[in-house]
Amino acid sequence: MDSSISVINTIVVDYERTYNQNLEIYSSNLLSGGCVNQATQLKTNVGNLFLKWNSNGNKDLFEQEAYSLEELNKYPNEFLTFPKPLLWSKISTSQGYLLTSYIEQGYHTQSDEQLGRGLARLHLNHAKQFGFKHNNYCGDTIQNNENSNSWIQFYKENRLEFLIHKIRQKTGWTTKEENTIDQFLKRIQNLLPSDSKPALVHGDLWSGNYLFTNAQPALIDPCVSYSDYEFEFGILMLFGGFSQRFFAAYNEINPFRSDWQQRNNIYQLYHLLNHYYMFGGGYKSQSLEVMKAYL
């Protein structure tokens, strides 16, 4: 049986069981663009829905994405919208899936400004500690979200050291590379701000993870945590795709620290290491060059 037919049949049963309401599928339109999951737009009697599924990957991948979407949707944001998670299942011997509301793409004349203001507004939602209530995934890599009272400790241990150790287990580091890593990690205490507040961040905000609509921009595929807000700009600056209007609008609502760009490469480092862990290649040398620059 075609995988889309199989998973659609499953979600109809699960939806009716969960919501005690009939779900009629009028049409299914397979979507392109995803590099990992299969996806389709469903036209139904309860509106347009978005469905993605896979039989490979971490078994709770879709579950953790759903928890991230739930967290984003907790906070009203007049400038942004987020998909609403409706159903999800674990990846096991059968197809795991995530069913959400559907975001119709379009364009608004103030889209860049709305994206900047909306992200700033998101970052004004704070928690008592850094981390999150669940571990989740940046790409296919697990993130250690164990709570911490210190941003410096959280970023050093839960982000950098956690990932460096996973790379050590997978491919290893040379003695010279280990030396560079040790020296850099000893410097972290003096490189990151001590006045950080745990701000709600999307966690993987590159240009492929936002959509423009005819109303508010939408953020998709999150791996949220409560982190220093500057952490969001690591991957955002690494791959680009954000206009100066976006940055100016962000600064109106949540003003940047005057020296934030001096630290941006430190936050890019996490994503460089993660890309090396996932894909290999030149991301290793880029990661080491970032560390050497701060010694």
C-alpha positions, 0 to 999 in steps of 0.5 A: 500500500502507498505510504500516504494512503496508509498514514492517511487512513491511520490519522482518520481513525486517530482523529475521530478517536481523539476529537470524537468528530468525523474526519472526511478527506476530500483531497491529498496534495503531496508537497515537495521541499522536505529533505527528510520527511514526506508531506502532504496537504489535506483538504478536509471537512475541518479545514486544510491540514498539513501531514508529514510522516516517516518510518525512519529516525528517532522514535519521538521526533514528531512528538517532540516537535509537537511539544515545541509547537504547543509551547510556541502557541501558548503565547499570543503573538500579534506578529507571528503565527505557528502551526497548531499540532493536532495529532502525532505518533511515534516512529516505530515499525509503522509510519510515525506522523505529525498532523497540524493546521495548514499554513497557506503561503503568501506575502504581506508588504510588511512581512520582514518587519512583522517577522522581526517584531514577532521574533522579538515578541517571542523572546520576551517570554521568559522561564525561571531556568534555561532548558526545556521540559523535554529533550528535543531534536535540532535536525536529527540530533538530540538536544540536552535540555536539562534545566540550569540556572546559568546560561554559561553553564547551560550553553557550555555543558548542554549544548557544546560539550554534549555535542562534542562528546557525541562527535568524539564517540562517532568519529573522534578528535585528534590530540591537537583538536582536543587541545583546541577544544579544551582551551576554548571551553575554558574561555567560555566563562569570559565570552558569554554574558552574565545577565542572560534571561531564559527566553523562549527561542525557536531553536533552528530558525534558518530561512527554510523554517519560516513562511510568509503568508498574507497575514503574519509570517509563520515559524515552522519546524521548531526545537524550542528551549529557554535560552539567551535570546542571542542563541537564536541568531547563531543559525540565523546569521550562519545561513543568512536570508534575513533582511536589514528591515528584519533586524531593525524591527527586532531591535525596536521591541527587544534591543540587541546588546551593543556587542552581540555580534562579537559573540555570534560566532560562538552561537554559530559554533553549535550549529557548525558542530551539529552539521559536522555530526550529521553531515561531516565534511568541512563543518569540522574545520569551520568549527575549529576555526571559530574556537581558535579565533577566541583563544 
